[in-house]
């Protein structure tokens, strides 16, 4: 808010003189470029960094070249393009309601969705390539057949047979499903657009089921504003990609991830549920909020957990080393972990550091994220990631209603997600409890040493 008010003041919009006209191109009547090249470059960087590969049996990447089939460990069962050779032309069926509709990449407050959606046939004002257009450019040597199958929300199944036929005639089917954002109930995601459950909107679940039944390897691409329940579908797909409304460069970013031109590095900011009756609950749950024998007959754990995401590279972790076994309640320590790229191509690993509190006066989450770092690593390269953790980062609101650093034993885990932490260590905070109502340390600085 301060930034917006500052800009208004600088433009003179808050001046007392109602006759004052802000200076600049608009005042002179010159055209304003609302989408300059620098903005497009930033939009592409953000989109490419956010696209998240959730699972891959080796079918991705689809593009020609030495990485036409990845060396990623199999995460899900399913067929793969084992007979495909790099550089060989293939038949791709691009299906689903998000394949050719670029507005699915945008949020509800974007101008095309917020305003222009009320005027059918109106140009979106900026160039937003669809996934269909982008994939045709990325896989120029492949034959791409397109069929939407079903609308995003309307319950019209008349297009499913054509989508099934296209899938049967293809070597691989890319099925793009998800949301079309709008406001106040006019879309599937956005302000006032709620969901009774987390099943894919409309008949999109039925479309995916019909395509899976063909036996053609399916790459499921979910373009959405919320995490939809993918249990029962994802396990039978060759690969699963999640893109949370990636913006005007979203189509290009997804296509480049599918082709292999971009090695995906996105990580989930929320868990992806298993069942439609579940919820994208926070990973910050206490022991009784997590699945364990005797607590519930339902398993609330996500299909893909907070922080999850894989790539076309392979990363290995060594032990987590601490600079001290104990620290005072106002002290700090460093936690270092060595990460190596043992794959065949360059990639980016997001190293995540989680904290757990053995005993506390108020129930605590089993673990919580206290630090992370995106670490670019060339094939064969290794780096040591060092986190500086202050005791303040263990603070919580105690029974007195004040934030407190409490002495005791704590655990640290470093790894790929909230549920995949191959490196672990423990330390103790000593001394008396320390209240940190104001001025507490809120960050965990990170340094990266290569070699």
C-alpha positions as CSV (number, residue, x, y, z in Angstrom):
1,X,0.0,0.0,0.0
2,X,2.8,2.4,0.9
3,X,4.4,1.8,-2.5
4,X,1.2,2.5,-4.4
5,X,0.5,5.7,-2.4
6,X,4.1,6.8,-3.0
7,X,3.7,6.4,-6.8
8,X,0.4,8.3,-6.7
9,X,2.1,11.1,-4.8
10,X,5.0,11.2,-7.3
11,X,2.6,11.4,-10.1
12,X,0.7,14.3,-8.5
13,X,-2.5,12.4,-8.1
14,X,-2.7,13.3,-4.4
15,X,-2.1,17.1,-4.9
16,X,-4.7,19.5,-3.9
17,X,-4.9,21.2,-7.3
18,X,-7.6,19.3,-9.3
19,X,-6.3,20.9,-12.5
20,X,-2.8,19.4,-12.2
21,X,-2.1,16.9,-15.0
22,X,0.6,14.3,-14.2
23,X,3.7,14.6,-16.3
24,X,4.9,11.9,-18.6
25,X,4.0,10.2,-21.9
26,X,0.3,10.1,-21.0
27,X,0.1,13.9,-20.5
28,X,1.8,14.4,-23.9
29,X,-0.5,12.0,-25.6
30,X,2.2,9.6,-26.5
31,X,1.5,5.8,-26.5
32,X,2.5,3.9,-23.4
33,X,4.0,0.4,-23.8
34,X,2.3,-1.6,-21.0
35,X,4.1,-4.8,-22.0
36,X,7.8,-3.8,-22.8
37,X,10.4,-6.5,-23.6
38,X,11.9,-6.2,-20.1
39,X,8.5,-7.1,-18.6
40,X,8.1,-10.0,-20.9
41,X,11.6,-11.3,-20.0
42,X,10.7,-11.1,-16.3
43,X,7.4,-12.8,-16.9
44,X,9.1,-15.7,-18.7
45,X,11.7,-16.1,-16.0
46,X,9.0,-16.2,-13.3
47,X,6.9,-18.7,-15.3
48,X,9.7,-21.0,-16.2
49,X,10.9,-21.0,-12.5
50,X,7.4,-21.8,-11.2
51,X,6.3,-24.7,-13.4
52,X,6.5,-27.8,-11.2
53,X,7.2,-31.3,-12.4
54,X,5.4,-33.6,-9.9
55,X,6.1,-37.0,-11.5
56,X,7.8,-38.5,-14.5
57,X,8.4,-42.1,-15.6
58,X,10.9,-41.0,-18.2
59,X,8.3,-39.9,-20.9
60,X,9.4,-36.3,-20.4
61,X,11.1,-34.4,-21.9
62,X,9.4,-34.7,-25.3
63,X,11.9,-32.7,-27.3
64,X,14.7,-34.0,-29.6
65,X,18.3,-34.2,-28.5
66,X,20.4,-36.1,-25.9
67,X,17.8,-35.4,-23.2
68,X,14.8,-36.6,-25.2
69,X,14.2,-39.2,-22.5
70,X,15.2,-38.2,-18.9
71,X,17.1,-40.2,-16.3
72,X,14.7,-39.2,-13.6
73,X,13.8,-42.1,-11.3
74,X,10.3,-43.5,-11.9
75,X,7.8,-41.8,-9.5
76,X,4.7,-43.3,-10.9
77,X,3.9,-46.5,-12.7
78,X,2.9,-46.3,-16.3
79,X,4.0,-46.7,-19.9
80,X,6.7,-44.6,-21.4
81,X,8.0,-43.8,-24.8
82,X,10.6,-46.5,-24.6
83,X,10.7,-47.0,-28.4
84,X,11.3,-43.3,-29.1
85,X,14.8,-42.2,-30.2
86,X,16.0,-38.7,-29.8
87,X,15.3,-36.6,-32.9
88,X,12.6,-39.0,-34.1
89,X,9.3,-37.4,-35.2
90,X,6.3,-38.4,-33.1
91,X,2.6,-37.9,-32.9
92,X,1.4,-35.8,-30.0
93,X,-2.3,-35.3,-29.0
94,X,-2.8,-32.0,-27.1
95,X,-6.1,-32.3,-25.3
96,X,-8.1,-30.5,-22.7
97,X,-9.8,-27.1,-22.2
98,X,-6.6,-25.3,-21.1
99,X,-4.7,-26.3,-24.3
100,X,-5.8,-23.4,-26.5
101,X,-7.3,-20.9,-24.1
102,X,-4.5,-18.5,-22.9
103,X,-6.7,-16.8,-20.4
104,X,-6.4,-19.9,-18.2
105,X,-2.8,-18.7,-17.4
106,X,-4.1,-15.5,-15.8
107,X,-5.7,-14.7,-12.4
108,X,-9.1,-13.2,-11.8
109,X,-7.8,-9.6,-11.5
110,X,-5.9,-9.7,-14.8
111,X,-7.4,-7.2,-17.3
112,X,-8.4,-9.9,-19.9
113,X,-10.3,-12.0,-17.3
114,X,-11.6,-9.1,-15.2
115,X,-12.8,-6.8,-17.9
116,X,-12.4,-8.2,-21.4
117,X,-14.1,-11.5,-20.6
118,X,-17.4,-9.5,-20.7
119,X,-16.8,-8.5,-24.3
120,X,-16.5,-11.7,-26.4
121,X,-14.2,-11.4,-29.4
122,X,-12.2,-8.6,-27.9
123,X,-8.4,-8.8,-28.3
124,X,-6.7,-9.5,-25.0
125,X,-4.5,-6.4,-25.4
126,X,-1.2,-8.2,-25.0
127,X,0.3,-11.3,-26.7
128,X,-0.5,-14.4,-24.7
129,X,0.5,-17.5,-26.6
130,X,-1.6,-20.6,-25.9
131,X,0.0,-23.9,-24.9
132,X,-1.1,-25.2,-28.4
133,X,0.8,-22.4,-30.2
134,X,3.8,-22.7,-27.9
135,X,4.1,-26.5,-28.2
136,X,3.8,-26.4,-32.0
137,X,6.9,-24.1,-31.9
138,X,8.8,-26.2,-29.4
139,X,8.0,-29.6,-31.1
140,X,8.3,-28.3,-34.7
141,X,9.2,-31.8,-36.0
142,X,6.2,-33.5,-34.4
143,X,2.7,-33.9,-35.6
144,X,0.3,-32.3,-33.0
145,X,-3.4,-33.0,-33.1
146,X,-5.6,-30.8,-30.9
147,X,-9.0,-31.5,-29.4
148,X,-10.4,-29.7,-26.3
149,X,-12.6,-32.6,-25.2
150,X,-14.7,-30.7,-22.7
151,X,-15.1,-27.0,-21.6
152,X,-13.5,-25.8,-18.4
153,X,-16.8,-25.8,-16.5
154,X,-19.8,-26.5,-18.6
155,X,-20.9,-30.2,-18.5
156,X,-20.7,-30.9,-22.2
157,X,-19.2,-34.3,-23.0
158,X,-19.8,-34.1,-26.8
159,X,-16.1,-33.5,-27.5
160,X,-14.7,-36.4,-25.5
161,X,-14.9,-39.0,-28.4
162,X,-12.8,-36.8,-30.7
163,X,-10.2,-36.4,-27.9
164,X,-10.2,-40.1,-27.3
165,X,-9.7,-40.7,-31.1
166,X,-6.8,-38.3,-31.2
167,X,-5.2,-40.0,-28.2
168,X,-5.5,-43.4,-29.7
169,X,-3.7,-42.2,-32.9
170,X,-0.9,-40.5,-30.9
171,X,2.4,-41.7,-29.3
172,X,1.7,-39.5,-26.2
173,X,-1.2,-37.5,-25.0
174,X,-0.7,-34.1,-23.3
175,X,-3.9,-33.3,-21.4
176,X,-4.2,-29.7,-20.1
177,X,-6.9,-29.3,-17.5
178,X,-7.6,-26.8,-14.7
179,X,-9.2,-23.4,-14.2
180,X,-10.5,-20.3,-16.0
181,X,-10.4,-17.5,-13.4
182,X,-13.0,-14.8,-13.0
183,X,-14.9,-12.9,-10.3
184,X,-18.0,-13.5,-8.3
185,X,-18.9,-17.0,-9.5
186,X,-18.3,-16.5,-13.2
187,X,-15.2,-18.7,-13.2
188,X,-13.7,-21.8,-11.5
189,X,-11.1,-19.9,-9.5
190,X,-10.8,-16.3,-8.2
191,X,-12.7,-14.0,-5.9
192,X,-16.1,-15.4,-5.1
193,X,-15.4,-18.6,-7.1
194,X,-15.4,-21.3,-4.6
195,X,-15.5,-25.1,-5.0
196,X,-17.7,-27.7,-3.2
197,X,-14.8,-30.2,-3.4
198,X,-11.5,-30.5,-5.1
199,X,-12.4,-32.6,-8.1
200,X,-11.4,-31.1,-11.4
201,X,-14.1,-28.6,-12.6
202,X,-16.9,-29.7,-14.9
203,X,-16.2,-33.0,-16.8
204,X,-12.5,-32.6,-16.9
205,X,-12.0,-35.7,-14.6
206,X,-14.1,-37.7,-17.0
207,X,-11.9,-36.5,-19.9
208,X,-8.7,-37.6,-18.2
209,X,-10.2,-41.0,-17.4
210,X,-11.3,-41.5,-21.0
211,X,-7.9,-40.6,-22.4
212,X,-6.1,-42.9,-19.8
213,X,-8.4,-45.7,-21.0
214,X,-6.8,-45.6,-24.5
215,X,-3.5,-46.9,-23.1
216,X,-1.6,-44.0,-24.7
217,X,1.0,-42.5,-22.2
218,X,-0.6,-39.4,-20.7
219,X,1.2,-36.3,-19.6
220,X,-1.2,-34.5,-17.3
221,X,-0.8,-30.7,-17.2
222,X,-2.8,-28.9,-14.5
223,X,-3.1,-25.1,-15.0
224,X,-5.0,-23.8,-11.9
225,X,-5.4,-21.4,-9.1
226,X,-5.9,-24.1,-6.5
227,X,-4.5,-27.5,-6.1
228,X,-7.0,-30.1,-7.4
229,X,-7.2,-33.6,-6.0
230,X,-5.3,-35.9,-8.5
231,X,-5.5,-39.2,-6.6
232,X,-6.7,-42.0,-8.9
233,X,-5.5,-40.2,-12.0
234,X,-1.9,-39.2,-11.3
235,X,-0.9,-42.8,-10.4
236,X,-1.7,-43.9,-14.0
237,X,-0.2,-40.9,-15.8
238,X,3.3,-41.0,-17.4
239,X,4.0,-37.5,-16.0
240,X,2.3,-34.8,-14.0
241,X,3.0,-31.1,-14.3
242,X,1.5,-28.3,-12.2
243,X,1.4,-24.7,-13.2
244,X,-0.3,-22.2,-10.8
245,X,-1.6,-19.5,-13.2
246,X,1.8,-18.8,-14.7
247,X,0.9,-15.5,-16.5
248,X,1.3,-14.2,-20.0
249,X,4.4,-16.4,-20.7
250,X,2.8,-19.5,-19.2
251,X,2.2,-21.3,-22.5
252,X,5.8,-20.8,-23.6
253,X,7.1,-21.9,-20.1
254,X,5.0,-25.1,-20.0
255,X,5.9,-26.0,-23.6
256,X,9.6,-25.5,-22.9
257,X,9.4,-27.7,-19.8
258,X,7.6,-30.4,-21.8
259,X,10.2,-30.2,-24.6
260,X,13.1,-30.2,-22.3
261,X,14.4,-26.8,-23.3
262,X,13.8,-25.8,-19.6
263,X,14.8,-28.1,-16.8
264,X,11.9,-27.6,-14.3
265,X,12.7,-26.2,-10.9
266,X,9.4,-25.2,-9.4
267,X,8.4,-26.5,-5.9
268,X,4.9,-26.8,-4.5
269,X,3.8,-24.0,-2.1
270,X,0.9,-26.2,-0.9
271,X,0.2,-29.9,-0.9
272,X,-1.7,-31.5,-3.7
273,X,-4.6,-33.6,-2.2
274,X,-5.3,-37.2,-2.9
275,X,-9.1,-37.2,-2.7
276,X,-11.7,-34.7,-3.8
277,X,-13.1,-34.5,-0.3
278,X,-9.7,-33.6,1.1
279,X,-8.3,-30.1,1.3
280,X,-5.0,-28.4,0.4
281,X,-4.2,-28.3,4.1
282,X,-1.0,-26.8,5.4
283,X,1.8,-29.1,6.2
284,X,2.1,-27.3,9.5
285,X,0.2,-30.0,11.4
286,X,0.9,-31.4,14.9
287,X,1.2,-35.2,15.5
288,X,-2.5,-35.8,15.9
289,X,-3.2,-33.8,12.7
290,X,-1.2,-36.2,10.7
291,X,-2.1,-39.7,9.7
292,X,-1.2,-42.4,12.1
293,X,-2.7,-45.7,13.2
294,X,-5.7,-45.4,15.5
295,X,-6.3,-41.6,14.9
296,X,-8.6,-41.7,11.9
297,X,-9.8,-44.1,9.2
298,X,-9.0,-41.4,6.6
299,X,-5.5,-40.6,5.4
300,X,-5.1,-36.7,5.2
301,X,-1.6,-36.8,3.8
302,X,-1.3,-35.2,0.4
303,X,-0.5,-37.0,-2.8
304,X,2.3,-34.5,-3.4
305,X,3.6,-32.7,-0.3
306,X,4.6,-29.1,0.4
307,X,7.9,-28.3,-1.2
308,X,7.8,-31.2,-3.7
309,X,9.1,-31.0,-7.2
310,X,11.5,-33.0,-9.4
311,X,13.6,-32.2,-12.5
312,X,15.4,-33.8,-15.3
313,X,18.6,-33.8,-13.2
314,X,19.3,-36.0,-10.1
315,X,20.4,-34.5,-6.8
316,X,22.1,-36.3,-3.9
317,X,22.5,-35.1,-0.3
318,X,25.2,-35.8,2.3
319,X,24.9,-35.4,6.1
320,X,23.8,-32.2,7.8
321,X,26.6,-30.8,9.8
322,X,26.0,-28.3,12.7
323,X,28.6,-25.8,14.0
324,X,27.5,-26.5,17.6
325,X,25.6,-29.1,19.5
326,X,24.1,-26.5,21.8
327,X,23.4,-22.7,21.8
328,X,22.0,-20.3,24.3
329,X,18.5,-18.9,23.9
330,X,19.9,-15.8,22.2
331,X,22.6,-17.5,20.2
332,X,22.8,-19.0,16.7
333,X,24.5,-21.9,14.8
334,X,25.1,-22.9,11.3
335,X,23.7,-26.0,9.5
336,X,25.6,-27.1,6.4
337,X,24.6,-29.7,3.8
338,X,26.4,-30.8,0.7
339,X,24.3,-31.3,-2.4
340,X,25.6,-32.8,-5.7
341,X,24.0,-33.0,-9.2
342,X,24.6,-36.6,-10.2
343,X,22.5,-36.3,-13.3
344,X,23.4,-35.8,-16.9
345,X,22.2,-32.2,-17.3
346,X,22.3,-28.9,-15.5
347,X,19.6,-28.1,-13.0
348,X,18.4,-26.1,-10.0
349,X,17.7,-27.8,-6.6
350,X,15.7,-26.0,-3.9
351,X,17.4,-27.0,-0.7
352,X,14.9,-26.8,2.2
353,X,15.6,-26.6,5.9
354,X,12.9,-27.7,8.4
355,X,12.8,-27.4,12.2
356,X,11.1,-29.7,14.7
357,X,10.6,-29.1,18.4
358,X,10.7,-32.2,20.7
359,X,8.8,-30.8,23.6
360,X,7.0,-27.4,24.0
361,X,4.5,-25.9,26.4
362,X,2.1,-25.4,23.4
363,X,1.6,-28.1,20.8
364,X,3.8,-27.5,17.8
365,X,3.8,-28.7,14.1
366,X,5.8,-31.8,13.5
367,X,8.1,-29.6,11.3
368,X,8.2,-26.2,9.8
369,X,10.2,-24.6,7.0
370,X,12.8,-22.2,8.4
371,X,15.1,-21.7,5.4
372,X,15.6,-22.5,1.7
373,X,17.9,-21.8,-1.2
374,X,17.6,-22.3,-4.9
375,X,21.0,-23.8,-5.9
376,X,21.9,-24.0,-9.7
377,X,24.2,-26.9,-10.3
378,X,25.9,-28.1,-13.5
379,X,25.9,-31.8,-14.2
380,X,28.5,-33.3,-11.9
381,X,28.8,-30.2,-9.8
382,X,28.5,-30.1,-6.0
383,X,27.9,-27.2,-3.5
384,X,27.7,-26.8,0.3
385,X,24.7,-24.9,1.4
386,X,25.1,-23.2,4.9
387,X,22.1,-21.9,6.8
388,X,22.7,-19.5,9.8
389,X,19.9,-20.3,12.3
390,X,19.2,-18.0,15.2
391,X,17.5,-19.3,18.3
392,X,14.7,-16.8,17.6
393,X,13.6,-19.0,14.7
394,X,12.4,-21.6,17.3
395,X,10.1,-19.0,19.0
396,X,6.4,-19.7,19.3
397,X,3.4,-18.1,21.2
398,X,3.4,-19.7,24.6
399,X,0.7,-20.1,27.3
400,X,1.2,-16.5,28.4
401,X,0.4,-15.1,24.9
402,X,4.0,-14.0,24.3
403,X,6.5,-15.4,21.8
404,X,9.1,-17.4,23.7
405,X,12.4,-19.2,22.9
406,X,12.2,-22.2,25.1
407,X,15.2,-24.4,26.1
408,X,15.1,-28.0,24.9
409,X,16.0,-30.3,22.1
410,X,15.3,-29.5,18.4
411,X,15.7,-31.4,15.2
412,X,16.8,-30.1,11.8
413,X,16.1,-31.8,8.4
414,X,17.4,-30.7,5.0
415,X,16.1,-32.0,1.7
416,X,13.8,-31.9,-1.2
417,X,10.4,-31.4,0.4
418,X,8.6,-31.4,3.8
419,X,8.4,-35.2,3.5
420,X,11.8,-36.0,1.9
421,X,14.6,-35.0,4.2
422,X,17.6,-37.2,3.8
423,X,19.9,-35.1,5.9
424,X,19.2,-34.6,9.6
425,X,20.8,-33.4,12.9
426,X,19.9,-32.3,16.4
427,X,20.8,-29.5,18.7
428,X,19.9,-28.1,22.1
429,X,19.0,-24.6,23.3
430,X,20.2,-24.0,26.9
431,X,19.5,-21.5,29.6
432,X,16.3,-19.9,30.7
433,X,13.2,-19.1,28.5
434,X,13.6,-15.9,26.6
435,X,10.7,-13.7,25.5
436,X,11.0,-12.1,22.0
437,X,8.0,-9.9,21.6
438,X,9.7,-7.4,19.3
439,X,12.8,-7.3,17.2
440,X,13.3,-11.0,16.9
441,X,15.3,-12.5,14.0
442,X,12.9,-13.5,11.2
443,X,15.3,-14.7,8.5
444,X,17.7,-17.6,8.0
445,X,20.6,-16.3,5.9
446,X,22.1,-18.7,3.4
447,X,25.5,-19.0,1.8
448,X,26.5,-21.3,-1.1
449,X,30.1,-22.6,-1.5
450,X,30.9,-24.5,-4.7
451,X,33.4,-27.2,-5.3
